[in-house]
Amino acid sequence: MPTISFERTAPLPLEETWRRLTEWPRHADAVPLTRIRVLTPAPTREGTRFVARTGVGPLAVADVMEVTVWRPPAAGEGGLCRLEKRGRMILGWAEIEVRPGPGGRSRVVWREELRVRLLPRAFDGVLKSASLLMFGRAVNRLLRRA
């Protein structure tokens, strides 16, 4: 089960960085061939569930996620969101951490452990590289777009 981690600095205040990264439907704009459906009523909180469906037709894969930690930034302190992946094919977890950065900017730390059911461990390296590329680009897009 590969684990990835990367960091970004955003020229945005904490609350705006958090908003851009945790408005789940926005992720569909940042990840090609992806649709997001939130399964629980707003606002996001612990227990919120959503599904990211990526692919075309019968080749699409559903990534069902549940928010298990929801601590938005407050009073200048950072925030943390933890997602547990609860789908049939995609398992693991993801954490989005937003911290104060230099000069009023925000620092983002993204950590993710990903497993694809039935995918042999021999593919962990490829999965890790592809995940770093895909999630890194998605975060870059989310932070650039209002």
N, C-alpha and C positions, 0 to 999 in steps of 0.2 A: 504494500500500500504506500505509494509515494506521497511524501509531504513536500509542499512547496511553501516558500515564503519570499516576499519581496516588499520593498518600501518605496513610497513616493512622497515628494514634498509638493504641496499644492499652494498656490498663491491666494488662498481663500481662508476665511475664518473657520473655526472648528465646526460651528453649527451648519454652515453651508456645505462644507466638505461631507459631513455626516448625512445631510439631506440628499446630496447627489449620489452617495453610495448606498443608501438604504431605501430609496424609493424603488421598490422591486421592479415595477413595470418598465422603468427607464433602462434596465439591463438589456431588454430586448433590442433597444436602439444601439447598444454597444457590442452585442454578440450576434454575428451573422446567423441567419436562419433560425432565430430563436423567438419564441413567444412566451410571455409570462402571464400566468393567471393566479391571482391572489385568491385563496380559498376561504379566508376568514375575514370578518368585517374590520374596517379601519378603526383606529390607527394601529400601526404595527406595535407589538408588545410581545412578551414571552407567550408562546403558544400560537403566534401567527404562523400560518402555513401557506406556502405557494409552490407552484410547479413551473419550472423552466423547461419548455419542450423545444429541443434543438434538432433540426434535420428537416427532411422532406418526406411527406407521406408515411409509408410503412417503415422508412429508415430513420424516423425521428426517435429520439430517446428522451424520456421524461426524467427530470431531476427534481424529486419532491423534497422540499426543505421545510424545516420547522425552526423558528426562532426559539432558542433555549436560554439565551442571555441577551438582555436588552437594557443597556445602560447608556443612554444618549449623553453627549457632552453637556456639562452644566457648570456655571460659575468659573469658566476658564479651565476646567478639568476635562480630560479626554473622555472618550466614549468607547464602548466595546459591544459588539454584536457577535453572537455565536449562532451558527446555523448547523443543525444536524441534518444530514442527507438521509432520507427515509424511503427512497424509491426501491423499485424491484431490481434495477440494474446499476444505479449509481448510489454508492454508499460513502460514508466518511463524514467530514465536518469542514466548516470554513469559519474563520474569524476575521472580522473587520475591526481594526482598532484605529481610532483617530486621536492623535495627541497634539498638544501645542507644539508648533515649530518655531524656528527663528524668524524674527521680524514680523510677527503677526500671522505667519503662514501656518499651515497644518501639515502634520506628518501622518501618513497613512501606513499602517502595517497590515498586510494581507497574509494570512496563513491558511493553508488548506491541506487536508489529507483526503485523498481521493482513491476510491477503489471501484472498478467496474467488474460487476459479477461475471463470472465465466471467462474473464480475460486473464490468461496466465501471467504469473509474476515476471516472466521473461520480457514482458512488454512494459514493465514499470518505468524504465528509462525513457521510452518513447512517450508514455503517458505523462511523465513529469515534464519533459521538454515541451510537449504540446500544451499542457496546462499552464505553464509559466508564460508561454507566448500568448495564449488566448486570454487568460485572466489579466495579465499585465496590460495588454492592449485595451481590454474592456475598461479597466480602471482609468487608464489614460483618457479614454473617450468620455467616460462619465465625469471626470474632473474638469474637462475642457468645456463641456456643454452645460448650459444653464437649464 
